[in-house]
Amino acid sequence: MKDMIERALSTRDKDENIMGMVTFPCNEEEILQRFQVDDLKELYFVDRPDSRMSVARFNHIIREADARAEKINSMIGTAVCFLMDKLDQNPEWRGSSESVPLNFEDATVWNWCMKDDYQPVDEKTKVWFSRGSLTVYYGEQKNKRQW
């Protein structure tokens, strides 16, 4: 899991906007001074300028990332155990999947801190994020066709 997230911030509606890279979690007072603003609401994320997520909220979520990552890993582990039991009861099945809904904060942690570095429990487990939830698949992986 990534401990530090680097994102570009910029000021808005100034004569000369200030832009710079910030490593999250960050010290909010230092950011205010660096960008010469009175409130973090005057800053926006360059990579997603239309995002409604504030810098303060993103910073807060990243501060909690370790605990949220443990929670997500626990939910994935529970889903895998459930799917293993399901496959034991239905040996003719090749695999099965379960949806694990994530709240906004957990989804943010998954997308920014976990998805690139997540290591499944074993080779039969695959996890991906779509539409606000993780899909946990357990079973045989389909072989790619050789043309």
Disulfide bonds with the S-S distance in Angstrom:
none
